[in-house]
Amino acid sequence: MDSSDDARMTFDKVKSEVDAQRPFVLSLWGGGMPIGGDRPYGDHSVACVGYHDYTEDWVSIHDTWDTQIHNVVYGNWWGAMATWVRP
């Protein structure tokens, strides 16, 4: 396995990875409130498993706090880094 980090992840890159069925680790610094959530993510790593490109761009994530998929507005964080893993 090989991995690489990307601190300049674009929403287009999120879409291409998800569309290729390659979920990735998204490490958030100062992560904001998920849509419909009750607490911000803060500094937390999650699995990015999907996206929505409506009026606002959202990333769909799975974290270890529960078993649901949550959505966060893309860019609703102080900083973020994607970790891509390849076989």
N, C-alpha and C positions, 0 to 999 in steps of 0.2 A: 504494500500500500504506500501511496505517496500523498502528502498533503501540502497545501499552500495556503497562505493567509492573504486576504485582500482587504485592505483598509479603505479602498476606493470603490467599493462595490456599488454598481449602478442598479437602478430598477430593471433595466433591460437585461443585465446579467442575472438578476434574480429570476426573471421570467424564463430565460434560456436554460438555466440549470433545472428549474422546476419542470419545465416542458420536456426536458430530457430525462425526467424521472430521477434526478440526482439531488435529493434533499441535502442540506448542508447545515453546519453549525453557525449560528449568528450570535456573536458575543456583543452584548449591548453595554454601553456606559451611559448612565443617566437615561435609561429607557423609560419612555413615557407610558401613559395609561393605555391599556388595551381597550378597544372599542367595547363599550358596555361593561368594562371592568371596574373593580373597586379599589385597586391599588396599582401604582406604577411598577414597572419592571426594575427600575434602578440598574444596578450592575449585575447582570445575569446572562447566562448563555442558554440558548434555546435551539431547537431544531426548526429550521425554516422548511416548510413542507408545501407551501402553496402561495398564491397571490390572487388579488382581485384588482383589476384596473378600471374602476368606476370613475366617478368624478374625482375621487382621491385614490391614490395608489395605496393598497394595503398589502402587507405580507402576512401570511397565515403561519402561525407557529404552534409548536407543541413544546410545553415545558414540563418540568417534573413536579409542579404544584398540583396538578390534577390530570385527568385523562381527556380533556376537551381540547379542541383546536381553537385558538384565539387569533384575533386579527389586530394588527397594530398599523397605524398609518406609517407608510414608508418615510423615514427621516425623522420620526418622533423619538429622537434620542440625541444625546450630546455627541456620541461617537459610536461606531459599530465596525466590526470586522467579521468578514465571512471566512470560514475555513472550508475549503474544497478538499475532498478526499477522493482519490482515484486508485483503482486497483492496479 
